[in-house]
Amino acid sequence: MSDNKTQKLLQLFYRESERVRLLDLDKLPAPDGKEQDELQMWLAGKRDFSLTEITQQHWIKTCSAGYITELLFHPNGSLEEFTLFRRQKTCGEWQLVNGMLELAIYKDDKRYTSTVVASQGSSIHSAIEYKNGQLHSYLKLVQTRPQWH
């Protein structure tokens, strides 16, 4: 596992284990013995994304503040994001890196980046979001059913 992936997983673990709200990557403590066991159990509930599952359906994204959007991932690495009810559009890009879904979304002069970690037993995945390089929010992303043609 790459160092970058390890750090991002540890950051999400600390958030989801309710030890802390959000921690920057450079402020993550090393897990102690008990936390190491809990981390291994938490990791058993995670998996790598596969390329084929990303563009097969629409996704719903929500943050801890309640903001909800719909995401479309295109095979060329571009993405479109729409507010769920008003349908205001923003654009960005995505890529699959070490099994994690890396997102960059641009809105006016703001750049939102996140790394989505796949859940093993659910279509509800999670991420930590940065706004202009600053720690911003905890996200949940939900895969909807595949599109039928």
Secondary structure, 3 states (H helix, E strand, C coil): CCHHHHHHHHHHHHHHCCCCCCCCHHHCCCCCHHHHHHHHHHHHCEECCCHHHHCCCCEEEEECCCCEEEEEECCCCEEEEEECCCCCEEEEEEEEECCEEEEEEEECCEEEEEEEEEECCCCEEEEEEEECCEEEEEEEEEECCCCCC
